[in-house]
Amino acid sequence: MIASMTGFGRGEAEQNGYASVVELRSVNSRYCEVSPRTPKSLNERESDIQRIIKTAFSRGRISVFVQLTDPEPDALPVRVNRKAVENYKTLLEEIRESAGIDEPVKLEALLKFSDVLESIEPEQDTEDDGWEAVQSALEAACNAMQSMRLQEGMALKNELQDRLSGIQEKLREVERLAPLRVTSARERLRDRLSEIIEEGRLDRDRLEFEMAMLADKLDVREECVRLDSHLDQFQEAIASSDPVGRKLNFLAQEMNREINTIGSKSNDAEMSHLVVGMKEELEKIREQVENVE
């Protein structure tokens, strides 16, 4: 089953007191490009996030939004360095006495020293506990987006199959008309030159050679066979469970080449009309293939 490159997925998880919400949004891209937006505490986990997503998806520009709720959201990331406070207070008391100042030491004077407050570094196991919640939410989001992309892929598959059927119907008609067209061209050429041959102004063998060359230039059997083969391969690809976007794009280019060649060999309005119809169907196929993973 083919998958679309556009999609959305949301996952939620709670682990070890942490709560995480992860949202994924995907749009078309030739490659798998991952852009994570995470809390600062998860900066070192961005490579893990990219690895998980690239394991799940092969193409698409995927934006990742991660939220992580700390089990102690009101806790401050700093604490008082009591030893530094006592030392600075003693120092300020000495300065006050030496200067003969009666005013007591105030709090704002102590806060001017930057090291009276020190940062609290999170413990490693605490970070790992938070990551467990994020990882579970991320995997749930990937599953949700994969489901949505497959659902949209089913609609793409139906559209592509309809367009392929349109090309095949017109190709069958081209194959029916092609031999008649060559025979008709030969007869018209023979009629136009019959009088010249009778007058001896043109060699009959030379005429037969020119007619054979004309028939070869008008013959589209090889192009029809190749186009038929590409259509079969395209059908097989969209029935596959593997990512086939790049293969479908290549096959569409090859089909375009064969249809153009058939068009260049068309010498009547009916076949030209059929070729235009095939090109219209193929153009719609190429537009849809850009959405396939």
C-alpha distance (Angstrom), angle and dihedral (degrees) to the residues before:
residue distance angle dihedral
M1 . . .
I2 3.80 . .
A3 3.80 120.7 .
S4 3.78 131.8 -144.2
M5 3.80 119.5 -124.7
T6 3.80 92.7 -136.1
G7 3.77 119.6 80.7
F8 3.78 150.7 116.6
G9 3.77 132.2 -129.4
R10 3.79 135.0 -179.9
G11 3.78 128.5 -168.1
E12 3.80 134.0 -178.6
A13 3.79 130.1 -168.7
E14 3.81 142.1 166.1
Q15 3.77 122.6 -152.4
N16 3.82 130.6 165.9
G17 3.79 92.0 -12.4
Y18 3.83 93.9 -50.0
A19 3.80 121.8 116.2
S20 3.80 121.9 -156.5
V21 3.79 134.7 -174.8
V22 3.82 120.7 -167.4
E23 3.80 125.9 -172.8
L24 3.82 125.4 -171.0
R25 3.79 127.0 -164.3
S26 3.79 121.8 -175.1
V27 3.82 133.1 -168.2
N28 3.80 133.3 172.0
S29 3.79 121.5 -63.5
R30 3.80 135.6 151.1
Y31 3.81 89.6 -125.0
C32 3.81 138.2 26.6
E33 3.80 106.1 -87.8
V34 3.81 118.2 177.9
S35 3.82 123.3 -163.8
P36 3.82 111.4 -175.6
R37 3.80 124.9 -166.1
T38 3.78 109.3 -166.4
P39 3.81 140.2 159.0
K40 3.80 114.0 -88.2
S41 3.78 90.5 -107.1
L42 3.82 88.7 65.5
N43 3.82 98.4 47.9
E44 3.80 90.9 109.9
R45 3.82 90.1 52.4
E46 3.81 96.4 59.6
S47 3.80 92.0 96.6
D48 3.82 89.3 53.3
I49 3.81 90.2 50.1
Q50 3.80 91.3 51.4
R51 3.81 91.3 47.8
I52 3.81 93.2 52.9
I53 3.81 92.8 48.2
K54 3.81 94.9 45.5
T55 3.79 88.7 51.3
A56 3.81 89.6 55.4
F57 3.83 99.1 40.6
S58 3.80 133.6 34.8
R59 3.84 101.2 -168.5
G60 3.79 139.4 23.8
R61 3.80 139.8 74.2
I62 3.80 101.2 -93.7
S63 3.81 123.9 -166.1
V64 3.81 116.3 -159.1
F65 3.81 123.5 -158.8
V66 3.80 115.5 -171.2
Q67 3.79 127.4 -170.8
L68 3.80 122.3 -174.6
T69 3.80 123.6 -174.2
D70 3.80 116.4 -154.3
P71 3.84 115.2 -134.7
E72 3.84 87.2 -128.8
P73 3.81 101.9 41.2
D74 3.83 93.0 165.6
A75 3.79 95.1 54.2
L76 3.81 114.1 111.2
P77 3.79 119.5 -129.3
V78 3.87 90.8 -132.0
R79 3.81 137.6 62.6
V80 3.81 137.5 -167.3
N81 3.79 117.5 -89.2
R82 3.79 95.1 -142.2
K83 3.79 94.9 -174.6
A84 3.81 91.6 54.2
V85 3.83 91.4 47.1
E86 3.82 92.0 52.6
N87 3.81 92.6 47.6
Y88 3.81 93.8 48.1
K89 3.82 91.1 46.6
T90 3.78 91.0 52.3
L91 3.79 90.1 48.2
L92 3.79 93.0 49.6
E93 3.83 91.0 47.5
E94 3.80 89.6 54.7
I95 3.80 91.0 49.1
R96 3.83 90.7 48.8
E97 3.83 93.0 51.0
S98 3.81 92.4 44.6
A99 3.79 90.7 51.5
G100 3.79 92.8 44.8
I101 3.78 93.3 -121.7
D102 3.81 116.2 157.2
E103 3.82 95.2 -165.3
P104 3.83 111.9 104.8
V105 3.80 122.7 -121.2
K106 3.82 110.2 -85.8
L107 3.81 131.5 -147.3
E108 3.82 95.3 -115.2
A109 3.79 89.4 59.4
L110 3.79 91.1 56.6
L111 3.84 92.9 46.3
K112 3.80 90.6 60.1
F113 3.80 87.7 75.1
S114 3.80 106.6 83.0
D115 3.79 97.0 -152.0
V116 3.81 96.6 60.7
L117 3.84 84.5 87.4
E118 3.79 119.3 47.6
S119 3.81 131.1 -168.0
I120 3.78 119.9 -109.6
E121 3.78 110.9 -131.3
P122 3.81 112.2 -146.5
E123 3.74 114.9 -116.4
Q124 3.79 116.3 -111.4
D125 3.78 94.7 -119.9
T126 3.82 89.6 52.2
E127 3.82 90.1 56.1
D128 3.79 90.1 48.8
D129 3.79 91.1 51.3
G130 3.82 89.7 54.4
W131 3.80 91.4 47.1
E132 3.80 91.1 54.7
A133 3.80 89.5 60.2
V134 3.81 92.2 46.2
Q135 3.80 92.7 48.2
S136 3.81 92.5 51.4
A137 3.82 91.4 48.1
L138 3.81 90.9 46.6
E139 3.79 93.1 52.4
A140 3.81 90.1 48.8
A141 3.81 90.3 50.4
C142 3.83 90.7 49.7
N143 3.80 90.7 51.8
A144 3.80 91.4 48.7
M145 3.80 93.4 49.3
Q146 3.79 91.9 44.5
S147 3.80 89.1 54.5
M148 3.81 91.4 50.4
R149 3.81 92.9 46.6
L150 3.80 90.9 50.6
Q151 3.79 90.9 49.2
E152 3.80 91.2 52.1
G153 3.80 88.2 43.2
M154 3.81 89.7 60.3
A155 3.79 89.9 57.0
L156 3.82 89.3 48.2
K157 3.81 90.6 50.0
N158 3.81 92.1 53.0
E159 3.80 90.8 48.7
L160 3.81 92.5 48.9
Q161 3.80 92.5 48.2
D162 3.79 90.9 52.2
R163 3.81 90.7 51.5
L164 3.80 92.1 46.8
S165 3.81 90.0 51.8
G166 3.80 88.7 52.2
I167 3.80 91.5 53.9
Q168 3.81 92.4 45.3
E169 3.80 92.6 51.9
K170 3.80 91.4 51.6
L171 3.81 91.0 44.5
R172 3.81 90.9 55.2
E173 3.80 88.8 52.9
V174 3.82 90.8 48.7
E175 3.82 89.6 52.2
R176 3.81 90.0 51.1
L177 3.80 93.9 49.3
A178 3.82 98.7 40.7
P179 3.85 99.2 77.5
L180 3.80 91.9 43.5
R181 3.77 90.1 51.0
V182 3.82 93.0 52.4
T183 3.80 92.0 48.3
S184 3.78 91.2 48.5
A185 3.80 92.1 49.8
R186 3.79 91.4 50.6
E187 3.79 91.9 50.4
R188 3.80 93.1 48.5
L189 3.79 91.1 50.1
R190 3.80 92.3 47.4
D191 3.80 91.6 50.2
R192 3.80 93.0 49.5
L193 3.78 92.9 50.4
S194 3.80 100.9 37.7
E195 3.77 93.3 92.2
I196 3.80 92.0 48.9
I197 3.81 90.9 52.3
E198 3.79 91.7 50.1
E199 3.77 89.4 54.8
G200 3.80 89.8 52.6
R201 3.77 94.9 -119.0
L202 3.84 95.3 121.0
D203 3.79 130.7 45.3
R204 3.82 112.5 -121.3
D205 3.82 93.2 -142.4
R206 3.79 89.4 52.3
L207 3.80 89.3 50.9
E208 3.81 92.2 52.0
F209 3.80 89.7 50.4
E210 3.80 92.3 51.1
M211 3.79 90.5 47.6
A212 3.81 90.4 51.6
M213 3.81 89.9 50.6
L214 3.79 90.3 49.5
A215 3.80 91.3 50.5
D216 3.80 90.0 50.7
K217 3.80 91.9 51.5
L218 3.80 90.2 51.0
D219 3.82 95.9 44.0
V220 3.83 111.4 108.7
R221 3.81 98.8 170.0
E222 3.83 94.7 110.7
E223 3.79 92.1 48.0
C224 3.80 90.7 49.3
V225 3.82 91.7 50.4
R226 3.82 92.2 49.7
L227 3.80 92.5 45.7
D228 3.81 90.0 49.9
S229 3.81 89.4 51.9
H230 3.81 92.1 50.3
L231 3.81 90.2 50.3
D232 3.83 90.5 52.7
Q233 3.81 91.7 48.5
F234 3.80 89.9 49.0
Q235 3.81 90.6 52.6
E236 3.80 91.0 50.0
A237 3.80 91.8 48.9
I238 3.80 96.3 52.7
A239 3.81 88.9 49.9
S240 3.82 90.5 55.4
S241 3.80 123.5 100.4
D242 3.82 91.8 -141.9
P243 3.83 125.3 91.5
V244 3.83 103.6 -87.5
G245 3.82 105.0 167.0
R246 3.82 94.8 113.5
K247 3.82 92.4 45.2
L248 3.80 91.9 50.2
N249 3.80 90.3 50.2
F250 3.82 90.6 52.5
L251 3.82 92.6 47.7
A252 3.80 90.7 49.2
Q253 3.81 89.4 54.7
E254 3.81 91.0 50.5
M255 3.81 91.7 48.5
N256 3.78 89.1 50.9
R257 3.81 89.8 53.4
E258 3.82 93.2 52.9
I259 3.81 94.3 44.7
N260 3.81 90.5 50.8
T261 3.81 90.7 51.3
I262 3.80 91.3 49.7
G263 3.78 88.2 50.2
S264 3.80 92.5 51.4
K265 3.82 89.4 53.9
S266 3.80 94.8 47.8
N267 3.77 113.8 108.6
D268 3.78 102.5 173.2
A269 3.78 136.5 61.9
E270 3.81 97.0 -116.4
M271 3.80 95.2 56.2
S272 3.79 91.7 41.8
H273 3.80 88.7 54.0
L274 3.81 90.8 51.8
V275 3.81 91.3 49.6
V276 3.81 91.2 51.2
G277 3.81 88.7 51.5
M278 3.82 91.6 51.4
K279 3.80 90.6 49.7
E280 3.79 90.9 52.0
E281 3.80 91.7 51.6
L282 3.81 91.7 45.8
E283 3.79 92.5 50.5
K284 3.80 89.5 56.0
I285 3.80 89.2 48.3
R286 3.80 91.5 52.3
E287 3.80 90.7 50.5
Q288 3.80 91.2 53.2
V289 3.81 94.3 43.6
E290 3.82 88.2 63.1
N291 3.82 86.8 68.1
V292 3.82 96.5 51.4
E293 3.80 120.7 102.3
